Amino acid sequence: MSVASVFVDTVNLGGGRKSPRATVAIEDNQGNPVDSAMVDGLFTGDAEGPATGTTNDSGSVVPTSPNSKKGKVKFTFCVTEVTGAPLNWDDNQSCTSN
């Protein structure tokens, strides 16, 4: 399985605070979405921190940083590991910046 795409944006928490968010799509070697894959990632830059989530039946997961910042948030999200038996992750670390 591999990372098909990574899209990043922010979540407005109110009071001017924002938290980084990533939308990650995982697919198998046939291009089909992978359900129940555990995706680990890392936000770096403003409001950095680790994030983990499990893909849904459309192969997507939306990890959000545990940290927030007031004002404009500049960050990068990198997928660091994907696990999910019986498939193996094609270790193609995918990073996207906003």
N, C-alpha and C positions, 0 to 999 in steps of 0.2 A: 504494500500500500504506500501511497505517497500523498504529499500535500498538493491538492489541486489548485487552491487559491488561498490568499490571506488578504482580507480587507480590514483596514483600521479606521476607527473614528473615536469619538469621545461620548461619554454619558454625562448629561447635565444632572448634577446632584442637588442643585439649588444653592442659593447664596453665592453664586459665581464659581462654585467648585465644580471641577470636571474630573472624570476618571477615564483613563485609556481603556479601550475595548477593541477586541479583534474578532473577526468572523473568519473561521478557518473551515475549509472543505477538504475532506479526506476521501480518496478514491482508491480502488484496487487496480491491479494491472490491466484490467479490461475497461477502465474508465467508469466503473459503477461506484455509487456512493457506499461508504463503509459505515455501518451502524455499530454503535457500542465500542468505538475505538477511544482509548484514553489519550488525550492530547495534553502534553506539558509544554509550557512556553514561558518566556521571560520578557517582561516589559523593561526597557532601559530608557534613560533620559529622565524627563519630568515624571514624577509619580511612579517610579519604577517598582517592580516587584514580580514575583512568580504568579502564574495562573495555570489552573488545570480544569479540564472539563471533558465530558464524554459526548461523542457525536450522537446525533439523533438519526432517525431512519433515512433522512436525506443526506447524511454524511457531514452535517455541519455542527459546529460547536461555537459558542460565543463566550470566550473567557474575558473577564474584566479584571483590571488591576485592583488589588486590595487597597491601593493608595490613591489619593486625589490631590489636586492642586487648584488654587484659585487663578483664574485668568487663562491665557493661552497655554495649552499643553503640547509640548513637542516630545515625541517618543518614537521608539522602534519596538516592534513585537517580533520575536523569533520563536519558531516552533523548535523545541529542543529534543522532544522525543514523542513518538506515537507508538502505542502498544495496543494489541488486540488480537488474541488468538483466533483463528489459526494463521493469520497473516503476519508477515514480517514487514517492518518499516524500511523503505528505501531511504536511507539516512541522507536526505537532501534538505539540510537545514534551510528553512525558508524564513526570510526576514522581510518586513515591510515597515516603512516609516510614514508618518503623516506629514 
